Amino acid sequence: TIVEREIEAPPSPSVLIPVVHPLIDLGDVSHLKADNSANLYFSDRKAISMTSQTSLVSIPRTQYPIVRLEHTSYVSSMTCSSESAILEFSTQTAFQTSAADWKQKIPFILVSYVSSCGAGYSSKTRDYLLVHKFAPNPSSKSITATITHVDFSTAIGPSSEVNVQIGTSASPRSSSKAKRSPTEGQISGVSSELRSSRRSVAPRVTGSKTGTFSFNNFQTITLLQDDSLTVQCVGCGGSGTITLVGSLTFTIANGLTAASINLSGNMQATVQVSLTANNLSKDINIGSKDLATIPLADISIPGIASLGPEIKISSSADVTISATGSLTAGADLNWPSFQANMDAVALTASASGFTPSLTPIDQISGTVSASLNLNLPVSIGIAIDILNGKFDKSVDLTDTPTLALTGSVSNGGSCSGVEISATLSNKVDANILDLDTIDIADSSAQLFSKCLGTQTTTTATSGAASSTPTSAAQKKRQAFAQTYDSF
């Protein structure tokens, strides 16, 4: 019985929202001073703790001095129009510190995340306000600034280096302890969501959208069908868990200057090709077929960068058949623990754990002579998008097991029935931005040779693996790992 499984709808993107790292001291009045560098934190949940997974956008040198209002508790309210912003301070010291410092820094950028100032809050992004001039009011402890709303690119400048770390547990460089906000006044320059993130002591949740994904997708696909032959991929697909960590560095003027993608996890895949023939003698070349494309949730820092991972399982086959009957051949593949690193700028890649254990699958009925070469590439692709499409490329890591299966009718010798043998080869390579394909590993092993029928002597064999690794580290690995069920 063939069980059909519908393809699941693509998951919703994991949009990372602005947060304040728990180590930030909101009671430090110096955070009101404009600085020519910025660390901006993001997470997939509103409330984070010291052990929560966060993502970081770091700009070591910005075009304008920047004040991150989310890092202070001394702004009691903030309202904005298209051309002005009014900030009220909870203490005279905070007001005086801001007025004295900002006077020396014009023009500068105010960074905020509040519903009362700009459109950023509704789209889960910070607002960047370019201050041209301002008027302080000591009696009300307020500042009225003349502003222009600008985007992230304008705020940091075309030559500023931007470092993006996604799926990490980034911490501020400051070693000072986080402190509770003063009871006098509550910050409005940063939203209540950001305030709650500072107060939270929630434990880290395993399986965070920030970088860990699980997938499960199997289905049956008809590859070829006519009056005398039906070829299907039966129950094909994959499942597993993948953790992604990405680090990107770019400038608006020069584009991507550093990019490292790290993957780890486990995968399982099943690919079976079923042939049913009716008095047929034919050579068949089945072209490449996409058996399952499994999009994983994009990890997005809106307006700055996103990583879009997906799993793709394909097949291609060459078949020679002379038969009335059926043949089902394929494999269950298992990668219990793998790791990979791809550098999209240095054009290098390395991986371990990508030699699968394999359980062959074969079923023959009728009088069948056939040979089958089946390629089962499993590809992990990561799309990299910077600044809403200014840079849009991908890196791909592909593991391609090839199963060579031969079945022949024998009426004499050691086997009276069908002699069947199988060999597995495995190749791992990486495609970096369509600029270079890097060979990582290449290995092969005989899986079995056996008789399906009456066997007069023992013909089952288990061949030793041979491996042609492409690096010194791979030469130290076991040549090939293999398992198979008895038939």
N, C-alpha and C positions, 0 to 999 in steps of 0.2 A: 504494500500500500504506500503510495506516495503522498506525503503530507505537505500541503501547500502552506507557506507562511507569507503573509503580506509584508511588503516593505513598510517599515515604520516611517512616519513623517519626519523630516529633518528636525532636530531639536532646536529650541529657541536659543539664540545667541546668549552667551554669558557676558552681560554688560557689566563691566567693573565700574563701581561708583566711587566718588571721592570719599575718603575717610581720613581721619586724623590718627596717626600712629600713637599707641598708648604711652610711648616714651616721651612724646612731646609735652613739655611743661607749659600749660596754658597760662600759668601765673607769672611767667617770665616776661616782664614788660619790654625787654629788648626785642621780642618778636614783632613789636610794632614798628621797628626800624626797617627801612628799605635795604635790600641786599641784592647784589648782582649774581645770585645763585639761588636755586630752588630745588627742593625735593617734594614731589607731589605723590601722595599715596592713594592706592585704589584697592578695593576688595569687592567680592561678590555679595557681601552681606553688610548690613548697616552697622551691626554691633560687632566689634572685634576685641580681642584680648591680646595679651603679650605673646601668646603662642599661635595666634591666628595667621593664616597665610595672607600675605599682602603682595601687591605689585607696586613697582616704583617707577616713576618717571623723574629722572635726575638731570638738571641742567647746570653744569658747573659754572658757566659764564653766560649770563643773559644780556640781551641788548639794552634793556632798561632795568634799573633797580626794581625789585619786586617786594611787595608786602603781602604775606599770606595771612589774611584775616582769620582763617580757620585755626591758626596757631595761637590765638589770643582769646582770653575771656573778658577783656576790658572794653570791648565794643558792645554797648548795651542795645543799640538799634542801628539799622542801616536801611535807607530807602534810596531808590534810584529812579531817574527818568532817562530819556535817551541822551541827555547832555549834562546831567548833574548827579552827584551822589552826596547824601547827607549822612554823616556818621556821628553818633553820640557816644561819649565815653563814660565809663562808670566811675572813674577816679580822676582827680586833677593831675596826678602824676602821669597817668596814661595819656591824657590829653596833651600835656606839655611835652612829653617825650615824642609823641607823634608829630606835633606841630613843628618842633625844633628840628627833627631829623628830616621830615618831608620837605621843608623849606630848602634844604641843601641838595635835594635829589631830583627836583623837577627837570624833565618829565619822568614819571615813574608809573609802575603798574600796581593796581590793587587787585588781588585775586580773592574772589568770594564764591560761596556756594550757598545762596539763600534765595528763597522764592520772591523776596521783595526787591531783588536787584538783578535784572537781566533775564534772558531766556534760558540760561544754562541749567538752572535747577530742574526745569521740567524735562530736559533732555539728558539729565544725569551727567552734566559736565559743569566744570567751573566756569565762572565769568571772569573776563580779563578787562579791566577798566584802565585806560590810559589817561592819567591825570595831567592836565596842562597847567592848571593853577588851582589854588584853593584859598579859602578865607576862614581863619580860625575865629571862634567865638568863645572867649574864656568864661563868660558868665553862664553859658549853657553847656560848657564842656563839649562843644560840637565843632565839626569841620564840614564846610560845604565845598565840594570840589567840582570843577568843570572837567568833564570826562568825554572820552570817546570809547565806545564798546569795540574791542578788537578781538580777533581770533588768536588761537594759540600760536600760530606761526608768526604773526606780527608781534605778539608780546615777547617772544624769546629772541627774534631776529634771525636773518637768513644764515648767518655764520655760526650761530650757537650750536654746540654739540648737545645732542639729546640722547640720553641713555635710558633704555626701556628694559625693565626686568619683569617678566610675566611668569607667574606661577612660583614665586619665591617667598621667603619669609624675611623680607627686607626690614632693616632697622635703621633708625636715624643714626648719624655719625656721633651726635651728642651723647655723652654718657650720663647726663644729668637725669635724676629721677623724675618721673612724672608726678605732678602734684594736682590736688583737687582745685577746681576753679574757686575763686573768691566768692563768698556769698553775696557780696555787693554787686548787683547787676548780673545779667546773663548775656552771653555773647549772642549777637544776632548776625554778625558778619559771617558766621559759620552756622549752618542749619542745626535744628534740633537733632537731626539724624547724626550729624558729626559729633554733637555733644554726647549723645547716647553711646556712640562708639568709644568715646574716651572713658566712660564710666563702666563699660561692660567688663565682666569677668567670665564670659561664656567660654566653655572649652572649645578647642579646635575640633571641627567636624571632619571626619574622614570622608573622602570623596568630594571635596570642594570643587565647585564649578571652575575655580580659578585655574586648575590644570590637570584634573583627573577625570577620565571619561570611561564609561562602560558601554559596550555595544553588544547586540545579539541579533543577527539577521541571517535567516536561511530561507531558501526558496527553490522551486523546481522550474527550470527554463528549458523550452524546446529549442535546440540548436539547429536541427535539420529534420524535415519531414517530407516524404513522398510516398508513392504507392508501395515501394519495396523496402524502404528504410526509414526508421525513426531514430533520431539521436537526441537524447535529453541529458541535461545536467540535473541530477536528482539530489534534492536537499542540499544544494550548494550554498555556501555562505561562510560567515565567521562570527566569532564572539571573542570577548576579551576585555581587558582593562589597560588603559594607557595613561601614563602621567607625562605631561608636557611642561617643560621649562624653557622659556625663550629669553634671550638677551639681545637687544638691538641697540646700535648706536648710529645716529644719522645727523646730518645737518640739512637744512632746507636747500642751501646752495649746492652742496656736493653729494647729496643723497646718502645711501647706505655706506657706512664706513666699517661697521663690525656687526656680525650677526651669528649667533650660536643657538642652535636648536638641540635640546637634549630630550630624548625619549626613553622611557623605561616601562616595563609592564609584562603582560602575558597575552597570548592569543591562541585561539583554536580555530581551525578551518576544516571544512569538509567539501571535497569536490569529487563527484562521481559522474562518469559518463556512461550512459546506458544506450546500447545499440540493439535494435530488434530488426532482423533481416528476414526476407522471404525470397529464397532461391536467388541470391544476389552474389555477384562477384564484381568487386569494385574497389578502386583506390579513391579515398576521400581526403580532401584537405579542408578542415574546418577552420576558418579564420579566427582571429582574436575576438572573443566575446567578453563583454563586461557582465559578470555573473552577479555581482553585488557591489554597489557603491554606497557606503555607509557614512553620510556626513555626520561629524561630531559637532558639538556646539562651538561656534566661534568664540574666542576670547577677545573681547573688544574693550579698548579704552577709547571711548568715542572722540573722534576728531584727531587722535594722535596715532594710534597703531592698533592693529588687530592681527591675530593668528587664527587661521581657519583650517583645522585638521580634518582629514577624511581618510577612511579605509576603502581600498578598492581591491576586489578579488576578481580575477579574470581567468580565462582559459583559452588555449589554442591546441588543436590536435591534428595529427595526421593518422589516418586509419586505412589499413588494407584488410578487406574482409572477403571471405568466400564461404558463404554459410546460408543455412536455413536454421535460425535459432536466435539466441540472444547472448549478449555479453555485457556485463556491468563491471566496470573497473574504475578505481579511483583510490582515494586515500583520506584518512583522517589525520590531520596535521596538528601538532602541538608544540608551541613555543612557551615553555613554562616560565621563563624569565629571560628577558632580553634588555639590552641597553644600546643606545646609539647616540652619537654626537655628530652633528653636521655643521660645518662652518661655511656660511654662504659667501663670505668675502675671501677667505684664504683658499676656498674651493677644496676643502679636505673633509674626509668622513671616516669614522671608525665605528665598529659595532661588535657586539658579542652576544651570544645566546640566540643567534638566528639560524642555527642548524636545527630543523624541526625533528622531533620524534615522529614516526610515521606508522600508522596501522593500515596496511593495504586492504582493499576491498575488492573481491572478485566473485562473480557468480556467472556460470556458464550453463546453458541448456541447449539441447539440440546438437547438431554436428557443425562445429564452428572452427574455422582456421582464421586467425586474425592477429594483426599486430597493431599496437596503439602506442603512440608517443604523445603524452599529455603534459602540457605546461600549465602550471597553476600559480601564476604570479600573485603575490599578496603585497600590495603597495600601501605605504603610509605616506600621505602627502600633507604638507603644511604650506598653506598660502600665507604670504606675508604682505600686509597692506599698511602703508605709512601715509599719514596725512590725507586720508580719503582718496586714495588712488594715485597719489603722486609717484609712489613706488608700489608696484603690484607684481610680485613674482612668487615662485614656489620652490620648495625643496621636496624631493621624493626619495624615500628609501624603499627598495623593492627586494623581496625575497622570492626567488623563482625556483621551486622544486619542479623537476621533470621526471615523470614516471614513464619508463619504457616497459611495456607489457607485451609478451609474445605468447600466443596460444596456438598450438598446432595439433592436428589429429594424428595419432600414431596407433597403428594396429600391430606393431611388433616391437621387438627389442625389450627394453626394461619397462615400458609403459604401454598399456593397452587402454587408450582413452585420449585425453587431451594433456599434452605436456605444456606446462605454463611456467614462465619465469618472469621476474620483475627486477628492474634496476632503478635506483633513485639517484639522481644528481641534484645538486643544490647550488644556486648562485645568488650572491647578495651584492647589490650595487646601489649607488646613490646618484641621483640627478640633481645637480646644484644649479638652480635658476636657469635651466636650459643652456648653461654655458659649458658644463663638463659632466661626464659620467665617470664615476670612480668605482672600479672593481674593488670589493672588500673581501670576498671569500668565494671559493669555488671547490666543491667536493663531490664525491660520488661513492656509491656502495651498491653491491648486489644484495637485494632483499631476500629473494628466495628462488629456488628452482624446484618444482614439484610435479607430481603426476596426479591429475584428477581422473581417476578411473582405477583400473587394476594395475598395481605396481608389483613387478616381480623382484625388483631390487630397490634398495633405498636410493632415491635420486634427489631428495631434498638437500639443499646445500645452503650454507650461509656464507656469503663471500665477505672477505675483509674489505674494509673501506679504504679508498685511496683519496687523498686530499691534495689539492694544489692551492695552499693558502697564499695570500698576496702580501703578507706582512710577517715580520719576525714573531710578533705576538701570536698570530694565528698558527704558526708552525708548532707552538707549544701546546696548542689545544688538542684534544682528542680528535682523531681524524674524522670520525663521523658518529653521531648518536642515532640509533635506530631501534625501533620496537615493531613487532607485528604479531597479530593474532594468528592462531592456528585456524586452518580452514576446515 
